[in-house]
Amino acid sequence: MGKSGGNAIAEALKTYDSLGAVECCMVPRNGGISGTLEGSFDTTECYMVPNRLLPGNRAYLDGNLVRRNLPLTAREYVIWDNELAGFGLRVRPTGKRYWFVRVRQRGKHRRASLGCTEDVDALTARGEARKLLAEVALDGLPQRIGVKIAPVMSEYVEEFWNDYARHWKLSTQKRNRDAFRRHILPDFGAMRIDLIGKAEITRWRDSFADGRGMRFNRSIPVLAAMFKYAEQLGYIRKGSNPCRGMPRYKANKKERFLSSLEFRRLARELEADDAAYPAQVAIVRLLLFTGARVSEIRDLQWDWVQLPRLLLPDSKTGPKTIYLNSQAVRIFDGLSRRGDNPFVFPNAKGNRPIQLDPWWHRFRRRCALPDVRIHDLRHSFASVGVRENVALATIGSLLGHVLPETTARYAHLADDTIAQAAQRVSGGLAGTLGLSA
């Protein structure tokens, strides 16, 4: 090997050392054509390529790596991806960087260029590399005819929304539209949906690890529904939904239950506000007596009031019947309808239900309960039911739970009751056996 060739290789090795490289192998030069690997295996006409078994020579190829100031050498060198075998980044002496994928097809190596990093982002390049590797792996096998070309996510969102979203409730449409705009399109909008794989979804999930886990939990079902519909349209193959099995972030459910002292404090302040804020006070009292969700009482319409029950045509879990006790019935007896307004608790203009939050935030401070949310009244209703030995299944029916496991979150509140029952049983057995209880 000539002196100049030896110096070039030594310089390339120094470059790989700066990237954490400890060992390389030789791959023949491409003669300047990125699509083939033709040429001599003469070591003076080769590139230094990191050994795939040595992770120190590899890196995860993403936008962060591309934006780094990678060292420049007299000759081109390659950085291989540590996750997708064959996917690489070529760094030229001019500083230009190009994505490529190296495949072995029918015994021959081939290197296909995927574009310059200035024109193609990392996610798109990775998706194209994965697709090309899959096509090579399936080379020679029977291919399905007439496969649809999958659209990019930004175009598919419009198609999915027009076909699918109209079957959602209005509140669900609003929430999911926000998930599209804020969390899905910024990350996947420019990618073809058939190029989004498990790895991309996993890294998207990891981006929410900075305390935004609940936003991921609300967005992933929307994305999963989109891929499920894409399977039905033939854009992706059946059973390839990359969201399937993706773990959610663990939710720290807030459980706040009012004590007897706090109930009495709340009752006193409600009595004091009854004259100035009759509608707000009536809503809170109905929430206390029924355990209903705040929207089910606040948005109530007169047509749904069929004493002694409320017949809601729709709720979070579908049509629902709320059974009213005598205290709740007396509250409705004291309400009067405003003309032909359909709402039981209309706002000042009469065009929509009243807003409860402004008054509630001030009211709970006066009660010295600044941490109590309006939804905690529903939890407190359930806790009183458990304390009064009402069966969990019955409590679930009163709250309108569809799944038993939803009500099971209140099971621990029955620990004292169960312990007392165990003590009575053991005391009876002790007496029968002639032992001291």
Secondary structure by P-SEA (a helix, b strand, c coil): ccaaaaaaaaaaaaaaaaacccbbbbbbbccccccccccccccccbbbbcccccccccccccccccccccccccbbbbbbbccccccbbbbccccbbbbbbbbbcccbbbbbbccccccccaaaaaaaaaaaaaaaaaccccccccccccccaaaaaaaaaacccccccaaaaaaaaaaaaccccccccccccccccaaaaaaaaaaacccaaaaaaacaaaaaaaaaaaaaaccccccccccccccccccbbbbbbbcaaaaaaaaaaaaaaccccaaaaaaaaaaaacccccccccccccccccccbbbbccccccbbbbbbcaaaaaaaaaccccccccccccccccccccccaaaaaaaaaaacccccccaaaaaaaaaaaaaacccaaaaaaaaccccccccccccccaaaaaaaaaaaaaaaaaaaacccc
